[in-house]
Amino acid sequence: MNTPDKILESRALVRFQDCDPFNHLNNAAYLNYLVNAREDQLLAHYGINIYDVHSLGGKSWVVSSNQIAYIRPARLMEQIVLQSQLIGYTESETHVELRMFNHDKSELKAVMWGRYAHIDLKSQKRTTHDQTLMELFQQALLPVEGENFEQRASFLRQAYAKKSVPK
């Protein structure tokens, strides 16, 4: 198997229906843009369609927690870049960082950490990842600076304020 990409990336356009009266992306819509991008990226880069229950052996992931920091507003009709990467995992959970940028990635708009529990959809209970997924996670893992979300968000805010783009 080829080494998988560690940072997944896609683009989107901020749409009118997702904006507030000030033509800024609505706070709740940030979540939708980031999570939808991750779903599309998993399919494009790893061939994982989280909605194809049959190919996943009757298992998929559900959100167990989200943390988000809004750094700069995304504006109506702005092209944005959405990145995601696996920053941690266990036998039954994945931990993902998602970032939103302006078109050339010089301005960070938001950062989010999401935890996703692996669920057996028939029993509706948490289950373990199979060996194939664990091997993919091992290869795709790319930890980040900061021990917790607040530290990470602060680190990114400072880095982008200084224009010293971090890894």
N, C-alpha and C positions, 0 to 999 in steps of 0.2 A: 504494500500500500504506500502511495506517495505521502509525504509529510503534508498534513493539512495546513491551510492558511490559519494563522493565529488571530489576526485582526480581520474581521469581515466588514465589508463596506458596501453601501448602496447610497443612492440619491433619491430625493423626493422634492416636491414642490409644495409649499405651504398653501393650502386651499382656503377659500373664503369661508366655507361652512365650519372650519376649525378655528376661526379667529374670534377674538372678543371685539367690542365696539371700538377699540383703539387700533385695530388691524394687527394685533399681536396674536401669536398662536396661544389659544386658551390653555391654561395650566393643565387641565385634564387631557387635552389633546396631545401634549408632549408624550405622555405614556403610550397613547395609541400609535403615534408615529414610531417611537422607539421599539415597542414590542412587535408591531407589524413588520418593521425592518428586520428584526432578529429572525422572525419566522421565515421571511423571504430569503434571508442570508443562509439559514440552515439548509434550506432546500437547494439553493444555488451552489453552495460551496461543499456541503457534506451529503447531499442527497437525502436529507431527513425532512420528511413532510409530517409535521406533528399531528396532522389531521387524518393521515392514512393509518387508521388504527390497525388494519389487517397487517400491513407491512411491519408495524412496530410490535406485533405479537399481543395486541390488545392493551398496550400500555402507551402512555404519553405523559406530558408534564402539565402541572397546574402551578400557578403563581402561589408561592407561600409567603413572600414579602417583597415590597418595593421600597426603595429610598431614592428620592430625586432631589437634585439641587438645580434651581433655575438660575442661570448665570447671566445670560443676555437674552433679550427678546428675539424670537424668530418672527419675521414679519410676513404679511400677506404677499403671496406670489414669490417669495424668496426661495431660491434653490438651496437646499440643505444637504449636508452629508451626514449619514448615520453610520456609526461604527459600533461593533460589538465584539466582545472577546470573553472567553471562558477564563475566569480568574480563580476559580476553585470548584471542587466537586467532592462528593462523598459517594458511597455506594447507592444512595437513593436521592441525591439532590445535586443540582448544578447551581453555581453562583456566577452571574454574568455581569460585566460592566458594559453599559451602553452610553454612547456619547453622541451629541448632536452639535454640528459645526455649521458655519456659513459655507458658501460654495467652494472656497479655496482652503478651508480648514485653518484659517488664521484667527478665527474667533470662535471660542467655545460657547455654545448656547445653553447646554444642559449636560449633566452627567447623572446616570441612574445606576443603581445596583439592584438587581433582581435575583431572587432565589426561587428555584423551580423544583418542586417535589415530583418525583417519578411515581406515577399512579397506575395501578392495575384498574382499568376502566370497568371491568366486570364486577370486581369486589369493592371498588371505590376506596381502596386502601393503598397506602404507600407501599412501594415495592422496590426491589433492587434493579440496578442497571445490568444488562447482560454484558458478557465479556467483550463483545465487539464495541459496544459503547464505551466501556471503561478504557479500552485501548485507544479509541479516538480521543477521549477526554485527556488521556495522558499525553498524547501528541499535540493536542490543540491548546493545552493549558498555557496561559501567559499571565502570571501574577502581576500585580501592580503595586506602586508605592503607596504606603499608608496601611495602618493596621485596622482602621475602621472607616466607615463612609465619610464621617466628618473630616478626618485627616486627609482622605483622598480628595474630597471636594475642595478643601482649602489648598492643597498642593496644586491641583489643576488650575484653580482661580489665579493663584500667584504666578504659576508658570505662563499662563496665557496673558496675564497682565503685563508680564515682562517680555512677552513674545519669545520665550525660551521653551519651545514646544517639547513636551516630555514624551517619553515612550510609554 
